[in-house]
């Protein structure tokens, strides 16, 4: 469990005289070793910055393989139909999906 502040109620923030920039533990009897956590407004439209994370390279490779397979399969149906190319692209999409699952692609989101 994360190291949390003692009490982060709205009453403590109001008692400390803080607004949006005040910390949740300001004036609430801080003890040594506790990190001061800033108060973040939960009002929609309030700008909040999050760390930038765009996924791992192996996840992007799996997505690229799947997208190329779908493009190739779609073109095989439009310009033919070229059934052997369609089935090869379907197999390639399945390989890309299995590669994504094997590497934990769903763990890459925020």
LINCOR-V394495 format. One line per field, one symbol per residue. psi: psi as a letter, one per 30 degrees, with the letter a starting at -180 (. if undefined). A space follows every 50 residues. Layout:
psi->???
This chain:
psi->kljlldkhlfeeeeffglbefllfgkggiklkfkkkkkkkkgkkfkkkkl kkjglleeeeeeeeeeeeeeeeeeeeeehckjeeeeeeeeeeeeeeeeee eeghffffl.
